Amino acid sequence: MAIVHVVLFKFKADAKPEDVKAACERFLALKGGCVHPTSNSPYILSLRGGKDNSPEGLQDGLTHGFVAEFSSAEDRDYYVTTDPVHQAFVKSIGDVVEKAVVVDFSNTVY
């Protein structure tokens, strides 16, 4: 069953706009950069994201959102815990991200 992986960031107030943009571009590049060791192929089915533009005012300081889709919990788990490209990305954003929120779900599983 497919897994949807939602990531929300609050960038630090003093983060330079060019650093925020670079971090977002590196995140989106994970779709092609994360390669599964068994298949030797990219395994993120889809990945999209950008800056918040909601008029609702319910963001609680979160500024950017990203949505990735994986074909299985196993692929998601590899991405989260092991994938060296993802791990390097996580380390690279420590200076600009103040807060990260992650929610994963399978569609229609309540």
C-alpha positions, 0 to 999 in steps of 0.5 A, spaced: 500 500 500 502 506 498 505 511 503 504 519 503 509 522 507 508 529 508 513 534 511 512 541 513 518 546 515 518 552 519 525 556 516 529 560 521 527 567 521 534 569 520 535 564 514 537 567 508 532 567 502 537 564 497 539 558 503 531 557 503 531 556 496 537 552 496 534 547 501 527 546 498 531 545 491 535 540 494 529 536 497 525 536 491 532 533 488 531 527 492 526 524 487 531 522 482 537 522 487 535 517 492 536 510 489 534 503 492 540 499 493 536 493 491 533 495 484 538 501 483 533 505 481 529 511 484 524 509 488 520 516 490 514 515 486 512 523 486 515 529 490 512 536 490 512 542 495 513 549 496 512 555 500 505 556 504 500 560 501 494 559 505 489 564 507 487 560 513 492 563 518 493 556 521 500 554 519 503 555 526 509 558 523 510 553 518 512 556 512 513 550 507 510 543 505 512 537 501 509 531 499 512 525 497 509 518 495 512 511 496 510 505 493 510 501 500 512 502 508 518 498 506 521 504 501 519 509 506 522 506 512 529 505 508 528 513 506 527 515 513 532 511 516 538 509 511 538 512 505 545 516 505 542 521 500 536 523 504 541 522 511 545 527 508 540 532 506 537 532 513 544 534 516 544 539 510 538 543 513 540 544 520 542 551 520 536 553 516 530 549 519 527 551 526 522 546 526 520 540 522 513 536 522 512 529 519 505 526 518 505 519 514 499 516 511 496 511 507 490 513 503 483 511 506 486 508 512 483 511 518 
